[in-house]
Amino acid sequence: MSSKPVSLGWVFRPDRANGGPDRAVEHAGTPVRAVGRTADDGGRVEVVLADGVRIQAYRHEVVPG
């Protein structure tokens, strides 16, 4: 068993099944800085990426990484 510290972060992985030009696929794999608490009428929350970009995404599109 290793006693090395582990760093867990979150990354944005857009759901390609819900495609469209606004799905921000160019940001796939980008680390996530913050996720909003309140979802909009479509079930999306505001996600702030590490580079400062703000996108609307489903919670399941923010995954450990």
N, CA, C and O atoms as a printed pandas DataFrame, in Angstrom:
     atom_number atom_name residue_name chain_id  residue_number  x_coord  y_coord  z_coord
0              1         N          MET        A               1    0.838   -1.174    0.000
1              2        CA          MET        A               1    0.000    0.000    0.000
2              3         C          MET        A               1    0.884    1.238    0.000
3              4         O          MET        A               1    1.859    1.308    0.748
4              5         N          SER        A               2    0.553    2.196   -0.821
5              6        CA          SER        A               2    1.330    3.428   -0.954
6              7         C          SER        A               2    0.826    4.488    0.022
7              8         O          SER        A               2   -0.374    4.596    0.273
8              9         N          SER        A               3    1.750    5.260    0.561
9             10        CA          SER        A               3    1.363    6.355    1.446
10            11         C          SER        A               3    1.556    7.709    0.777
11            12         O          SER        A               3    1.614    8.737    1.450
12            13         N          LYS        A               4    1.656    7.707   -0.557
13            14        CA          LYS        A               4    1.804    8.955   -1.299
14            15         C          LYS        A               4    0.480    9.713   -1.319
15            16         O          LYS        A               4   -0.583    9.105   -1.447
16            17         N          PRO        A               5    0.542   11.038   -1.194
17            18        CA          PRO        A               5   -0.702   11.816   -1.253
18            19         C          PRO        A               5   -1.343   11.732   -2.639
19            20         O          PRO        A               5   -0.660   11.642   -3.659
20            21         N          VAL        A               6   -2.649   11.764   -2.640
21            22        CA          VAL        A               6   -3.410   11.706   -3.889
22            23         C          VAL        A               6   -4.140   13.031   -4.054
23            24         O          VAL        A               6   -4.729   13.555   -3.109
24            25         N          SER        A               7   -4.091   13.557   -5.261
25            26        CA          SER        A               7   -4.799   14.794   -5.562
26            27         C          SER        A               7   -5.969   14.466   -6.477
27            28         O          SER        A               7   -5.787   13.954   -7.581
28            29         N          LEU        A               8   -7.163   14.767   -6.006
29            30        CA          LEU        A               8   -8.360   14.509   -6.808
30            31         C          LEU        A               8   -8.890   15.829   -7.327
31            32         O          LEU        A               8   -9.104   16.768   -6.559
32            33         N          GLY        A               9   -9.096   15.898   -8.603
33            34        CA          GLY        A               9   -9.665   17.079   -9.215
34            35         C          GLY        A               9  -10.830   16.683  -10.091
35            36         O          GLY        A               9  -11.174   15.506  -10.189
36            37         N          TRP        A              10  -11.430   17.661  -10.721
37            38        CA          TRP        A              10  -12.573   17.441  -11.590
38            39         C          TRP        A              10  -12.282   18.035  -12.959
39            40         O          TRP        A              10  -11.629   19.072  -13.069
40            41         N          VAL        A              11  -12.769   17.373  -13.999
41            42        CA          VAL        A              11  -12.592   17.863  -15.362
42            43         C          VAL        A              11  -13.942   17.870  -16.070
43            44         O          VAL        A              11  -14.874   17.165  -15.685
44            45         N          PHE        A              12  -14.018   18.685  -17.114
45            46        CA          PHE        A              12  -15.223   18.789  -17.921
46            47         C          PHE        A              12  -15.158   17.775  -19.054
47            48         O          PHE        A              12  -14.213   17.773  -19.844
48            49         N          ARG        A              13  -16.163   16.918  -19.129
49            50        CA          ARG        A              13  -16.306   15.948  -20.218
50            51         C          ARG        A              13  -17.691   16.119  -20.818
51            52         O          ARG        A              13  -18.658   15.554  -20.306
52            53         N          PRO        A              14  -17.804   16.890  -21.897
53            54        CA          PRO        A              14  -19.132   17.142  -22.479
54            55         C          PRO        A              14  -19.786   15.867  -22.981
55            56         O          PRO        A              14  -19.118   14.963  -23.484
56            57         N          ASP        A              15  -21.094   15.810  -22.839
57            58        CA          ASP        A              15  -21.905   14.685  -23.283
58            59         C          ASP        A              15  -22.178   14.848  -24.768
59            60         O          ASP        A              15  -22.967   15.703  -25.171
60            61         N          ARG        A              16  -21.538   14.045  -25.564
61            62        CA          ARG        A              16  -21.691   14.189  -27.018
62            63         C          ARG        A              16  -23.061   13.731  -27.495
63            64         O          ARG        A              16  -23.464   14.066  -28.609
64            65         N          ALA        A              17  -23.783   12.973  -26.679
65            66        CA          ALA        A              17  -25.132   12.557  -27.053
66            67         C          ALA        A              17  -26.072   13.753  -27.101
67            68         O          ALA        A              17  -27.070   13.737  -27.821
68            69         N          ASN        A              18  -25.752   14.783  -26.338
69            70        CA          ASN        A              18  -26.543   16.014  -26.346
70            71         C          ASN        A              18  -25.777   17.066  -27.132
71            72         O          ASN        A              18  -25.518   18.162  -26.636
72            73         N          GLY        A              19  -25.422   16.725  -28.350
73            74        CA          GLY        A              19  -24.566   17.574  -29.167
74            75         C          GLY        A              19  -25.185   18.886  -29.574
75            76         O          GLY        A              19  -26.316   19.210  -29.211
76            77         N          GLY        A              20  -24.431   19.619  -30.323
77            78        CA          GLY        A              20  -24.856   20.926  -30.791
78            79         C          GLY        A              20  -23.680   21.869  -30.728
79            80         O          GLY        A              20  -22.680   21.575  -30.073
80            81         N          PRO        A              21  -23.783   22.987  -31.392
81            82        CA          PRO        A              21  -22.641   23.904  -31.455
82            83         C          PRO        A              21  -22.286   24.537  -30.118
83            84         O          PRO        A              21  -21.171   25.031  -29.950
84            85         N          ASP        A              22  -23.216   24.531  -29.161
85            86        CA          ASP        A              22  -22.951   25.163  -27.871
86            87         C          ASP        A              22  -22.415   24.187  -26.821
87            88         O          ASP        A              22  -22.352   24.553  -25.647
88            89         N          ARG        A              23  -22.039   22.995  -27.178
89            90        CA          ARG        A              23  -21.636   21.989  -26.207
90            91         C          ARG        A              23  -20.194   22.143  -25.739
91            92         O          ARG        A              23  -19.752   21.372  -24.886
92            93         N          ALA        A              24  -19.454   23.098  -26.259
93            94        CA          ALA        A              24  -18.123   23.431  -25.761
94            95         C          ALA        A              24  -17.161   22.250  -25.784
95            96         O          ALA        A              24  -16.377   22.069  -24.853
96            97         N          VAL        A              25  -17.216   21.449  -26.838
97            98        CA          VAL        A              25  -16.325   20.289  -26.906
98            99         C          VAL        A              25  -14.853   20.681  -26.933
99           100         O          VAL        A              25  -13.988   19.873  -26.594
100          101         N          GLU        A              26  -14.564   21.919  -27.335
101          102        CA          GLU        A              26  -13.163   22.354  -27.341
102          103         C          GLU        A              26  -12.596   22.477  -25.928
103          104         O          GLU        A              26  -11.384   22.609  -25.760
104          105         N          HIS        A              27  -13.459   22.434  -24.914
105          106        CA          HIS        A              27  -13.013   22.520  -23.518
106          107         C          HIS        A              27  -12.968   21.156  -22.839
107          108         O          HIS        A              27  -12.731   21.077  -21.633
108          109         N          ALA        A              28  -13.189   20.091  -23.588
109          110        CA          ALA        A              28  -13.173   18.744  -23.012
110          111         C          ALA        A              28  -11.823   18.472  -22.353
111          112         O          ALA        A              28  -10.772   18.729  -22.940
112          113         N          GLY        A              29  -11.864   17.956  -21.141
113          114        CA          GLY        A              29  -10.654   17.625  -20.406
114          115         C          GLY        A              29  -10.078   18.766  -19.591
115          116         O          GLY        A              29   -9.088   18.581  -18.884
116          117         N          THR        A              30  -10.683   19.947  -19.678
117          118        CA          THR        A              30  -10.200   21.105  -18.922
118          119         C          THR        A              30  -10.553   20.954  -17.451
119          120         O          THR        A              30  -11.687   20.597  -17.130
120          121         N          PRO        A              31   -9.609   21.217  -16.543
121          122        CA          PRO        A              31   -9.931   21.153  -15.117
122          123         C          PRO        A              31  -11.031   22.148  -14.750
123          124         O          PRO        A              31  -11.141   23.222  -15.342
124          125         N          VAL        A              32  -11.839   21.769  -13.761
125          126        CA          VAL        A              32  -12.962   22.575  -13.299
126          127         C          VAL        A              32  -12.576   23.302  -12.021
127          128         O          VAL        A              32  -12.007   22.708  -11.105
128          129         N          ARG        A              33  -12.889   24.590  -11.966
129          130        CA          ARG        A              33  -12.630   25.402  -10.773
130          131         C          ARG        A              33  -13.848   25.424   -9.853
131          132         O          ARG        A              33  -13.704   25.319   -8.635
132          133         N          ALA        A              34  -15.053   25.561  -10.427
133          134        CA          ALA        A              34  -16.259   25.658   -9.603
134          135         C          ALA        A              34  -17.477   25.185  -10.392
135          136         O          ALA        A              34  -17.511   25.248  -11.621
136          137         N          VAL        A              35  -18.473   24.710   -9.651
137          138        CA          VAL        A              35  -19.739   24.272  -10.242
138          139         C          VAL        A              35  -20.865   24.958   -9.481
139          140         O          VAL        A              35  -20.895   24.940   -8.250
140          141         N          GLY        A              36  -21.792   25.562  -10.222
141          142        CA          GLY        A              36  -22.935   26.228   -9.598
142          143         C          GLY        A              36  -23.848   25.249   -8.890
143          144         O          GLY        A              36  -23.866   24.060   -9.208
144          145         N          ARG        A              37  -24.602   25.748   -7.936
145          146        CA          ARG        A              37  -25.504   24.898   -7.152
146          147         C          ARG        A              37  -26.869   24.733   -7.799
147          148         O          ARG        A              37  -27.495   23.681   -7.663
148          149         N          THR        A              38  -27.339   25.758   -8.501
149          150        CA          THR        A              38  -28.700   25.772   -9.012
150          151         C          THR        A              38  -28.731   25.464  -10.503
151          152         O          THR        A              38  -28.012   26.074  -11.294
152          153         N          ALA        A              39  -29.576   24.504  -10.872
153          154        CA          ALA        A              39  -29.722   24.140  -12.281
154          155         C          ALA        A              39  -30.763   25.038  -12.945
155          156         O          ALA        A              39  -31.698   25.508  -12.296
156          157         N          ASP        A              40  -30.588   25.271  -14.250
157          158        CA          ASP        A              40  -31.567   26.032  -15.014
158          159         C          ASP        A              40  -32.727   25.117  -15.401
159          160         O          ASP        A              40  -32.763   23.957  -14.991
160          161         N          ASP        A              41  -33.665   25.626  -16.181
161          162        CA          ASP        A              41  -34.839   24.845  -16.582
162          163         C          ASP        A              41  -34.471   23.609  -17.388
163          164         O          ASP        A              41  -35.224   22.635  -17.402
164          165         N          GLY        A              42  -33.321   23.634  -18.058
165          166        CA          GLY        A              42  -32.876   22.493  -18.850
166          167         C          GLY        A              42  -32.029   21.504  -18.071
167          168         O          GLY        A              42  -31.570   20.506  -18.627
168          169         N          GLY        A              43  -31.815   21.771  -16.783
169          170        CA          GLY        A              43  -31.029   20.853  -15.957
170          171         C          GLY        A              43  -29.536   21.114  -15.963
171          172         O          GLY        A              43  -28.764   20.306  -15.448
172          173         N          ARG        A              44  -29.117   22.237  -16.540
173          174        CA          ARG        A              44  -27.681   22.558  -16.596
174          175         C          ARG        A              44  -27.304   23.522  -15.476
175          176         O          ARG        A              44  -28.121   24.322  -15.020
176          177         N          VAL        A              45  -26.054   23.428  -15.049
177          178        CA          VAL        A              45  -25.500   24.330  -14.047
178          179         C          VAL        A              45  -24.346   25.100  -14.675
179          180         O          VAL        A              45  -23.780   24.675  -15.681
180          181         N          GLU        A              46  -24.003   26.236  -14.074
181          182        CA          GLU        A              46  -22.849   26.984  -14.553
182          183         C          GLU        A              46  -21.579   26.312  -14.044
183          184         O          GLU        A              46  -21.464   25.994  -12.861
184          185         N          VAL        A              47  -20.636   26.101  -14.946
185          186        CA          VAL        A              47  -19.349   25.505  -14.607
186          187         C          VAL        A              47  -18.266   26.513  -14.963
187          188         O          VAL        A              47  -18.239   27.040  -16.075
188          189         N          VAL        A              48  -17.373   26.779  -14.013
189          190        CA          VAL        A              48  -16.242   27.666  -14.265
190          191         C          VAL        A              48  -15.009   26.788  -14.421
191          192         O          VAL        A              48  -14.634   26.050  -13.510
192          193         N          LEU        A              49  -14.391   26.879  -15.580
193          194        CA          LEU        A              49  -13.204   26.083  -15.857
194          195         C          LEU        A              49  -11.957   26.771  -15.317
195          196         O          LEU        A              49  -11.985   27.962  -15.007
196          197         N          ALA        A              50  -10.873   26.028  -15.204
197          198        CA          ALA        A              50   -9.625   26.552  -14.642
198          199         C          ALA        A              50   -9.089   27.747  -15.416
199          200         O          ALA        A              50   -8.390   28.586  -14.848
200          201         N          ASP        A              51   -9.409   27.837  -16.707
201          202        CA          ASP        A              51   -8.938   28.961  -17.516
202          203         C          ASP        A              51   -9.884   30.166  -17.452
203          204         O          ASP        A              51   -9.678   31.157  -18.152
204          205         N          GLY        A              52  -10.933   30.077  -16.601
205          206        CA          GLY        A              52  -11.865   31.189  -16.419
206          207         C          GLY        A              52  -13.091   31.152  -17.305
207          208         O          GLY        A              52  -14.004   31.958  -17.122
208          209         N          VAL        A              53  -13.137   30.240  -18.259
209          210        CA          VAL        A              53  -14.290   30.128  -19.154
210          211         C          VAL        A              53  -15.484   29.617  -18.355
211          212         O          VAL        A              53  -15.361   28.702  -17.542
212          213         N          ARG        A              54  -16.640   30.224  -18.603
213          214        CA          ARG        A              54  -17.890   29.816  -17.951
214          215         C          ARG        A              54  -18.772   29.159  -19.002
215          216         O          ARG        A              54  -18.993   29.711  -20.079
216          217         N          ILE        A              55  -19.273   27.969  -18.673
217          218        CA          ILE        A              55  -20.126   27.229  -19.600
218          219         C          ILE        A              55  -21.327   26.685  -18.839
219          220         O          ILE        A              55  -21.301   26.600  -17.612
220          221         N          GLN        A              56  -22.367   26.321  -19.556
221          222        CA          GLN        A              56  -23.521   25.639  -18.990
222          223         C          GLN        A              56  -23.335   24.154  -19.284
223          224         O          GLN        A              56  -23.107   23.775  -20.432
224          225         N          ALA        A              57  -23.430   23.321  -18.267
225          226        CA          ALA        A              57  -23.205   21.887  -18.444
226          227         C          ALA        A              57  -24.092   21.102  -17.488
227          228         O          ALA        A              57  -24.581   21.633  -16.491
228          229         N          TYR        A              58  -24.289   19.826  -17.812
229          230        CA          TYR        A              58  -24.991   18.936  -16.899
230          231         C          TYR        A              58  -24.015   18.481  -15.827
231          232         O          TYR        A              58  -22.814   18.380  -16.080
232          233         N          ARG        A              59  -24.516   18.209  -14.647
233          234        CA          ARG        A              59  -23.643   17.800  -13.541
234          235         C          ARG        A              59  -22.856   16.531  -13.879
235          236         O          ARG        A              59  -21.710   16.388  -13.453
236          237         N          HIS        A              60  -23.450   15.618  -14.632
237          238        CA          HIS        A              60  -22.739   14.382  -14.964
238          239         C          HIS        A              60  -21.582   14.607  -15.946
239          240         O          HIS        A              60  -20.804   13.691  -16.211
240          241         N          GLU        A              61  -21.472   15.823  -16.482
241          242        CA          GLU        A              61  -20.367   16.137  -17.390
242          243         C          GLU        A              61  -19.123   16.627  -16.639
243          244         O          GLU        A              61  -18.087   16.881  -17.254
244          245         N          VAL        A              62  -19.223   16.757  -15.337
245          246        CA          VAL        A              62  -18.076   17.104  -14.489
246          247         C          VAL        A              62  -17.682   15.818  -13.781
247          248         O          VAL        A              62  -18.416   15.318  -12.928
248          249         N          VAL        A              63  -16.518   15.286  -14.139
249          250        CA          VAL        A              63  -16.108   13.977  -13.655
250          251         C          VAL        A              63  -14.741   14.032  -12.972
251          252         O          VAL        A              63  -13.955   14.941  -13.240
252          253         N          PRO        A              64  -14.450   13.072  -12.093
253          254        CA          PRO        A              64  -13.112   13.037  -11.485
254          255         C          PRO        A              64  -12.045   12.905  -12.558
255          256         O          PRO        A              64  -12.221   12.197  -13.550
256          257         N          GLY        A              65  -10.961   13.584  -12.345
257          258        CA          GLY        A              65   -9.893   13.482  -13.343
258          259         C          GLY        A              65   -8.613   14.067  -12.905
259          260         O          GLY        A              65   -7.636   14.045  -13.653
